[in-house]
């Protein structure tokens, strides 16, 4: 039975997590998971609840944006989103049983945490060296050879597998793949990342619920609470991202993601080193900074957009 305090904290955490998720194309597990564990929620409940809440939280925004990705031949949807999302969906199904297998063999989850930490460090490095948007290819046309499509599918599979294993949506891995490997425009990156998060969360949550046994009722109840905060948060974050893109701040939107990754790296390092409470408190505190940052750049960009519209109308 969830206490009133846990419900209030979970609601607030999911709103902030999914607001950043809507902005960058993430699932929100980076904040939801440590907050739930700080509240004393068992990990058997926290992981499926974190994944499950992403499904209703992301669906309205994904449904609204899915057509604008483009699905004609040589479009980003046809060439990239389809193979990557199918592969990540398949990979996410194996996250839950793989986690149980590794824990059974090694009696710890440290190995996958260290592996995930290494990936995040690579993602951080790639995020700070995003290409200039002027050099990005067209938002409507995408041209990749068959070999690169194989790489994309493999990367999508392992993204789904790792994300489901950690209780994440996968956006933190999909985003650098699109921006750095494919030089995708920031607007397209956000939309495909959101679609990938929805599919990974759906498959991962289903897999966890099938093997969670007695924890199903608790996971569903907690996921419902998280979704109440996550749905408006994700939609608002996506709108904020659109405001920043219209202001021509593509590089700022992309590189600011590196700040988020740095926080997750520090938190995960604390967990691996045994300072679990310190890491969870750190990431919860940093979430306030992320909220302030996203609101601030959106406010500035919105003002610039309004000034530009006024100037254009006067001319």
N, C-alpha and C positions, 0 to 999 in steps of 0.2 A: 504494500500500500504506500503510495507516494505521499509524503508530507507536504503541507502547504508551502513551506520554505523551499523545498526541492522543486515544486511546480513553478514557483515564481522565478527562481534562479534559472531553471531550465528554459523557461519562456524567454527571458532576457538574453540568455546566451545564444539561443537559436536565432533570435532576431538579428543580433550583431553578426553572428557567424554567417547567416544566409544573406545578409546585406553585402558583406564582403564577397560572398559566393556569387551573388548576382552581378557584382561589379567585375570580378576577375574570371568568373566561370568556374567556381569551386563548389564543393559540396557542403562545406561547413563543419566537417568532422574534426578539423584541426583545433577548433575551440570547443565544440560540443563534447567531444570525448574527455578532455581533461577536466572540464567543469563537472560532468556527470561523475567522474571518478572522485573528484574532490568532495562531492556530495554523498559519497559512500555507496553509489549505485554499483552493483556487481558488474564486472566486465562482460559476463554472459548476457546481461540485459543491455548494457551501454552500447556495445558494438552493433547489434541488430537494430536497436532503436535509432542510433545515429544514422545508419544507412536508410532505414525505412522512412524517416521523416523527410529525407531529401526527395522522395518520390512526389508527394503532394506539393511540397514547397517549390519544386522546380517545374512541375508539369504545366501550369498556366503560362509561364513565361516562355518555355520551350515550344508549346503549342502555338503561341502567338508569333514567334520568330522563325519557326522552322521553314516556312516558305521563302523567307528572305535570304536564306543561306544559298539558294540556287541549286536546282536539281537537274538542269539540262546537261547534255554531254559537254565535257571539258569545264564544268562548273566545280566549285569547291565542294558542294554537297555530293555530287556524283563521283568525283575523283578521289576525295579525301575522307569526307564524313562517313560515307557508306562502309568502306573497308575497315576504317579505324574503329567505328562504333560497333560494328558486328563483332570484330575481334575482341574489343574491350568487354563487350557483353558476355562473350563466351569465357573470357578469362576470369571475370568477376564471379562466375558460378563456382569456380574452383577455390576461391579464397578461403571460405570457411573450412572445408575438409582439409586443405593444405595446412592451415594454421593448427588444426587438431593433430595432424600427422606429425608436424615438426615438434610440437610440444610433447607428444608421446615419445618421439625418438630421442630428443635432447633435454626433455624436462625443463625447458625454458623457451621464452620467446625473444631472448636477447639477440640471437643470430639474425632474425628477420628485421629487428629494430636497427641493428648495426648496418645491415644491407640497405635499409630504407634511408638511414642517415647519410650513407655515401651517395645515394641517388639525389637526395635533397641538396647536398653540397654542390654536386654537378649542376643541378637545376639553378641554384643561386648564381653560380658563375655564368651560366648561359643567360640568365635574366638580366644581368647588368651590362651585357654586351648585345642587346637587341639591336637589330639593324634599324637604320633611319627609315621612317615610314615612306620617305620619298623614293627609297630604293625598293620598296615592297612591290610585289606584282599586283596586277589588277584585282579588285575585289570580285569581279564577275567572271574572270577567266583563270583557270588553273591548268597548268601543263606539267605533268610528271610522267616519267617513264615507268615501265613495268617493274623494274628493279626497285625503284624507290617506293612503289606501292606495296611491295613485299615487306620492305623495312617498316612502312607505316602500319601494316597489319600486325607484324610481330610486336612492334612497340605498343600498339593498342592492346594486344593480348596480355602482355606483361603489365601494362598499366592497370588493366582491370583486375588482374590477379593480385598485384601488390596492394592496390587500393582497397579491395574487398578484405584482404588479410588484415589491414590496419584500421578498417572502419572509416575509410575516407571515400570521397566521391571521385577522385582521380584527376580533378582539374589541375592540381599542382604539377602533374606530370604531362598532361595533354597540352597545356598552354605553352611550355617551352618547346615541345615537339613541333607545334604549329608555327610558332614565331621564329625559331632559330633554324630548324631543319628545312622548313618549307617557305620561310619568309612571308608568312601569311599576314594580311592586313589585320590590325588590331580588332576592327569590328567583326570580321569573320572569325577570328580566333575566339572571341568571347562567345559567339553564338554556337560554334561547334563544341566548345568546351562545356557549355551548359547542356547541350544535347547528350554529350558523353557522360556527364555527371548523372543525368536522369537514368540512362540505361544501365550504368554500372551500379547505381544505388538500387535500382529495381531488382536486378539479378542477384546482387550480393545479399540484399535483405531477404529475398526469397530463400536463398541457400541457407542462411543462418537460421531462419525461422523453422526450416524443415528439420534441422538437427538440434535446435535449442531445447526441445522437449518441454519441461516444466516452466521454462522462462517465457513462453510465448505470450501469455496474458500480460505479464509485466512489461515486456518489450513493446507490445502494441499500445498499452496505456501511456507509456512514456513517449513513444513516437508521436502519439496524437497531441500531447502537450507541446512537444518540440515543433510540430508542424504548424500549430496555431501561431507561433512566433515566426517560424521560418517562411511561411507563405508570403506575408506582406514584406518581410525583409528582403527576400530574393527578388521580388518584383521591383522594389524600390532601388535595389542595387543595380539591376539591369538598366533602369531608367537613368540613374546617375552616370553609369558608364556611357550611355548614349549622349548625355550632355557634354561629357569630357571629349568624346570623339568629335562631336559637332564643332567644338571649339578648336579642333586641330591639335589636340594634345595627345596624340596616339602614343608617342614615345614615353611621355609622363605616365600614362595609364599602364603601359607595359613594364617599364622599369620600376615603378612603385611596387610591383609584385615582388621584387627582390627583397624589399623590407619585410614583407609578410613571411617569405621563405626563411629569412635570417632568424626571425622569432621562433618559428617551428623547429629549426635546427638546434637552437640553444635549448629549447624546452626538451627536445628528444634526447639531447646529450645529457642533460640533467637526469632524465629518467634512466638512461643506460648506466650512468655513474652512480645511481642509487639515491640521488636527491629528488625523489619523485614529487614530494610536496612543493619543493622549491620550483621545479619545472612547471607544475600545474598553476601555481600562483603567478609565476612570471608570465605565462601565456594568457592568463585571464586579465592581468593588469595591462599587458600590451594590447589586448583587444580594444581597450578604451582608446588607446592612442590611434589604432587603425580606424576606429569609428570617427574620431575627430578629424583625422587626416582626410578620409574620403568625403566627409561633409564639407570640409574646407575647400578642397580642390573643385568639388562640384559647384559650390557657391560662386567661386571665382570664375569658373568656366561659364556658368549660367549668366553671370553678369556680362561677360565678354560677348556671349551670343546675343543677348538683348541689345547691347550697344551696337553690335554689327547690324542687327535687324533694323534698328532705328536709323542708323547711318544709310543703309541701303534704301529704306523707304523715303528718306528725305532727298536722296539723289534721283 
